[in-house]
Amino acid sequence: MIKIVVLIPGFNPDKKLVELAMELSLSFVNEIVIVNDGSSEEYNLIFDELRKVPKVVLLEHDTNKGKGAALKTGFEYIHSNSDVNTSVITADADGQHSFKSIIDVANSSLENSNSIILGVRSFSKDIPLRSRFGNILTQKIFKTVFGISISDTQTGLRGISHETLPLFISISCNRYEYETEMILVSKRNNLKFIEVPIETIYENNNESSHFNPLIDSMRIYFVLFRYTSASLISALVDYIVFIAVFPILKNILFSTYTSRLVSLFVNYSLVRNNVFYSKNKIANTFPKYLLLVIISGFLSASLIYCFHTYIGISIIVSKIIAETGLYFLNFSIQKKYIFKTEIN
């Protein structure tokens, strides 16, 4: 039988968290893990009340470390103290997630193991502008750049299985961008997304939320664009070397492979460690990566030659066109075949 554990990170929460914990304690939920993320002393009474609620386990940070750090603290505790037949439901402490919504996600989690359950809100005109705009923009980026179709990218109400916890514990970021990273890590490891409609609750224009629209949005979008920055850096190195050696070698193929060789080690290190977070051995990934470089180098040189010789486009512009087209093919091959991570 699957055990349900609800995880709630809390920073300066109000009485609504106590009321929610009481409701959950009377349900089929087995345990409620609440992480006090360095709240101010004036909120000690709230946490004192939470300690008295049945099924509640209270974990604490000495200082405020961020929502992501609080979630990881909870994940580490649950992973160490629960068995594999455990489903974890994450929820927010600011009153946005009702008891009914949490139970709906929990029920879906019971029926869909090894999937990511997302409690999704409807974004009508009655929703605060900062929440509606931020979610729509992120939704478009997810779909366009990463091929992920999710209607609510910023929901904190999620259901995940015990066996996937190590994937999320290993994420390095600690604040609101952490939840964006969770989605990308899930996609990278071929986890299925299942959406469950939930109540959309925004009291007092969502003033209780600790989300900073400017700073935290920048963190989220930095996570998204970081995935293209590694290739852009490597491409810049490749272009500079190509431009430098072509006048000397006067051969497109030799110049292409020379620039590829220099940028190869830069790109391999970046994509392995900062894009795909691959844990696979270098001995397994590098030969396949090197083969891809050789093949794509030949294709690039061939395209450059055709563009330059038969169409009359300059060498530099021809290279930009060729590399742009090959970028998406290379990225797809690296993600699906070279740096693919399997869940143990």
C-alpha positions in Angstrom: 0.0 0.0 0.0 1.3 3.4 -0.9 2.0 5.9 1.9 1.1 9.5 1.4 3.4 12.2 2.9 2.5 15.9 2.4 5.5 18.3 2.4 5.0 22.0 3.1 7.8 24.5 3.2 6.9 27.5 5.4 8.3 30.9 5.8 6.5 33.3 8.2 3.2 31.4 7.8 -0.2 32.4 9.3 -2.9 30.5 11.0 -4.1 29.0 7.7 -1.2 26.6 7.8 -2.3 25.3 11.2 -5.9 24.8 9.9 -4.6 23.0 6.8 -2.4 20.7 8.9 -5.4 19.8 11.2 -7.5 18.9 8.1 -4.8 16.8 6.6 -4.2 15.0 9.9 -7.8 13.8 9.9 -7.5 12.4 6.4 -5.8 9.3 4.9 -2.5 11.2 4.7 0.1 9.3 6.7 2.5 12.1 7.6 2.8 15.9 7.2 6.3 17.2 7.0 6.6 21.0 7.6 9.9 22.8 7.1 10.3 26.1 9.0 12.6 28.0 6.6 14.1 30.4 9.1 10.9 32.2 10.0 11.0 35.3 12.3 10.6 34.7 16.1 7.2 36.3 16.1 5.9 33.2 14.2 7.1 30.7 16.9 3.6 30.4 18.3 2.4 29.2 14.9 5.0 26.5 14.8 4.3 25.6 18.5 0.7 24.9 17.5 1.9 22.8 14.5 4.0 20.6 16.8 0.8 19.6 18.6 -1.0 18.5 15.4 -1.0 14.7 15.0 1.1 13.3 12.1 3.1 16.5 11.8 6.9 16.3 11.7 8.6 19.8 12.0 12.0 20.4 10.5 13.8 23.7 10.9 16.4 25.9 9.2 18.3 28.4 11.4 18.1 31.0 8.7 16.0 31.6 5.6 17.5 29.5 2.8 14.8 29.6 0.2 11.8 27.5 -0.9 14.0 25.1 -2.9 16.3 24.5 0.0 13.3 23.8 2.3 11.9 21.4 -0.2 15.2 19.5 -0.4 15.4 19.3 3.4 12.0 17.7 3.3 12.9 15.4 0.4 16.0 14.2 2.2 14.1 13.5 5.4 11.4 11.6 3.6 13.8 9.7 1.4 15.7 8.5 4.5 12.7 7.8 6.7 10.2 6.3 4.3 10.1 3.2 2.1 9.8 3.0 -1.7 6.0 2.8 -1.5 5.7 6.5 -0.6 4.2 9.3 -2.6 5.2 12.9 -1.7 2.8 15.8 -2.2 4.3 19.2 -2.0 2.1 22.1 -1.1 2.4 25.8 -0.3 1.9 27.3 3.1 0.2 30.6 2.0 -3.3 29.3 1.7 -3.3 28.8 -2.1 -3.7 25.1 -1.9 -6.9 23.9 -0.3 -7.4 20.6 1.5 -9.6 19.3 -1.4 -6.9 20.2 -4.0 -4.2 18.4 -2.0 -6.3 15.3 -1.6 -7.1 15.4 -5.4 -3.4 15.4 -6.2 -2.8 12.7 -3.6 -5.4 10.5 -5.1 -3.9 10.9 -8.6 -0.5 10.2 -7.2 -1.8 6.9 -5.8 -3.0 5.9 -9.3 0.0 7.1 -11.3 3.4 6.0 -9.9 6.6 7.3 -11.4 4.8 10.3 -12.8 4.9 14.0 -11.8 1.4 15.1 -10.8 0.8 18.8 -11.2 -2.1 20.6 -9.5 -2.9 23.2 -12.2 -4.9 26.4 -11.7 -7.1 28.2 -14.2 -5.7 31.6 -15.2 -8.7 33.8 -15.8 -8.8 37.6 -15.7 -9.6 37.5 -12.0 -6.1 36.2 -11.2 -3.6 38.8 -10.1 -1.7 40.2 -13.1 1.8 39.2 -11.8 0.8 35.6 -11.4 -1.1 35.4 -14.7 1.6 37.1 -16.8 4.5 35.2 -15.2 2.9 31.8 -15.8 1.8 32.5 -19.4 5.3 33.7 -20.3 7.0 30.7 -18.7 4.5 28.4 -20.3 5.4 29.7 -23.8 9.1 29.3 -23.1 8.7 25.8 -21.8 6.7 24.8 -24.9 8.9 26.6 -27.5 12.4 25.9 -26.1 12.0 22.5 -24.4 8.9 21.0 -25.9 7.1 20.8 -22.5 3.4 21.5 -22.6 2.2 22.4 -19.1 -0.7 24.7 -18.4 0.6 25.8 -14.9 4.4 25.8 -14.8 4.7 27.5 -11.4 2.4 25.4 -9.4 3.8 24.3 -6.0 1.2 21.5 -5.6 2.9 18.4 -7.0 3.0 14.7 -6.5 6.2 12.7 -6.9 7.2 9.2 -6.1 9.8 8.1 -3.6 12.2 6.6 -6.2 12.5 10.0 -8.0 13.5 12.0 -4.9 17.3 11.6 -5.5 16.8 13.5 -8.8 15.4 16.5 -7.1 17.7 16.3 -4.0 20.6 16.7 -6.4 19.4 20.0 -7.8 21.8 22.8 -6.8 19.5 25.9 -6.8 17.7 26.8 -3.6 15.0 29.4 -4.2 11.9 29.8 -6.4 13.8 28.8 -9.5 14.1 25.3 -7.9 10.6 24.3 -8.9 11.3 25.3 -12.5 14.4 23.1 -12.4 12.3 20.3 -11.1 10.2 20.3 -14.3 13.3 20.4 -16.5 14.9 17.5 -14.6 11.7 15.5 -14.9 11.5 16.1 -18.6 15.2 15.1 -19.0 14.5 11.8 -17.2 11.4 11.0 -19.3 9.0 11.3 -16.4 5.3 11.8 -17.4 3.4 14.9 -16.5 -0.2 14.5 -15.3 -2.3 17.6 -14.7 -5.0 17.7 -12.1 -7.3 20.8 -12.1 -7.4 22.4 -8.7 -9.1 25.4 -7.0 -7.6 28.7 -7.8 -7.3 30.7 -4.6 -5.8 34.2 -4.3 -6.8 36.1 -1.2 -6.1 39.8 -0.9 -4.4 39.8 -4.4 -2.0 37.1 -3.2 -0.3 39.4 -0.7 0.7 36.5 1.5 3.0 35.1 -1.1 6.7 35.7 -0.6 7.4 35.5 -4.3 9.3 38.6 -5.5 8.0 39.3 -9.1 11.2 40.8 -10.3 14.0 39.0 -8.5 12.4 35.5 -8.4 11.2 35.7 -12.0 14.8 36.6 -13.1 16.0 33.5 -11.3 13.4 31.3 -13.0 14.2 32.6 -16.5 17.9 32.3 -15.9 17.4 28.6 -15.3 15.5 28.4 -18.6 18.1 30.3 -20.7 21.1 28.6 -19.0 20.3 25.5 -21.1 21.2 27.4 -24.3 24.1 29.4 -22.9 26.5 26.4 -22.9 26.0 26.0 -26.6 26.3 29.7 -27.3 29.7 29.9 -25.4 31.0 26.9 -27.3 29.7 28.3 -30.6 31.5 31.6 -29.9 34.8 29.7 -29.4 34.2 27.7 -32.5 33.5 30.8 -34.6 36.6 32.7 -33.3 38.9 29.7 -34.0 37.3 29.2 -37.5 37.7 32.8 -38.5 41.3 32.8 -37.2 42.5 29.6 -39.0 40.6 29.7 -42.3 42.9 32.5 -43.8 45.8 30.2 -42.9 44.6 26.8 -43.8 42.3 28.0 -46.7 40.3 24.8 -46.4 36.8 24.7 -45.1 36.9 21.1 -43.9 40.3 21.5 -42.1 39.2 24.8 -40.6 35.9 23.3 -39.4 37.6 20.4 -37.6 40.2 22.6 -36.1 37.6 24.9 -34.6 35.5 21.9 -33.5 38.5 20.3 -31.8 39.2 23.5 -29.7 35.6 24.0 -28.8 35.0 20.3 -28.2 36.4 20.1 -24.7 34.7 23.4 -23.7 31.3 22.2 -24.9 31.6 18.7 -23.6 32.4 19.9 -20.0 29.6 22.5 -20.1 26.8 20.3 -21.4 27.8 17.3 -19.3 28.0 19.1 -16.0 25.8 22.2 -16.4 23.1 21.3 -18.9 22.3 17.6 -18.7 23.9 16.9 -15.2 25.0 13.6 -16.5 26.2 11.1 -13.9 27.3 8.6 -16.6 30.9 7.8 -16.8 33.1 9.9 -19.2 34.3 6.7 -20.8 30.7 6.0 -21.9 29.7 9.4 -23.0 32.8 11.0 -24.5 33.3 8.5 -27.4 29.7 9.0 -28.5 30.1 12.7 -28.1 33.3 12.7 -30.2 31.5 10.7 -32.9 28.8 13.3 -33.0 31.3 16.0 -33.3 33.0 14.3 -36.2 29.8 13.7 -38.1 28.3 17.1 -37.4 31.7 18.7 -38.4 31.5 16.9 -41.8 27.9 18.0 -42.2 28.7 21.6 -41.3 31.7 21.8 -43.7 29.6 20.3 -46.5 26.8 22.8 -45.9 29.2 25.7 -45.7 30.8 24.6 -48.9 27.5 24.4 -50.7 26.3 27.7 -49.4 29.5 29.4 -50.3 30.3 27.7 -53.7 26.8 27.3 -55.2 24.8 30.2 -53.7 27.6 32.7 -53.2 27.1 33.4 -49.5 30.2 34.5 -47.6 32.1 31.9 -45.5 31.2 33.5 -42.2 27.5 33.8 -43.0 27.4 30.3 -44.4 28.9 28.9 -41.2 26.3 30.8 -39.1 23.5 29.3 -41.2 24.9 25.8 -41.1 25.6 25.8 -37.4 22.2 27.2 -36.5 20.5 24.3 -38.4 22.7 21.7 -36.8 22.3 23.1 -33.3 18.9 21.6 -32.7 19.9 18.2 -34.2 23.0 18.1 -32.0 21.0 19.1 -28.9 18.4 16.4 -29.5 21.0 13.7 -30.0 22.9 14.6 -26.9 19.8 14.7 -24.7 18.2 11.4 -26.0 21.3 9.3 -26.6 24.6 10.6 -25.2 23.7 12.2 -21.8 20.5 10.4 -21.1 20.1 9.6 -17.4 18.2 6.6 -16.3 16.4 6.4 -12.9 17.9 3.7 -10.8 
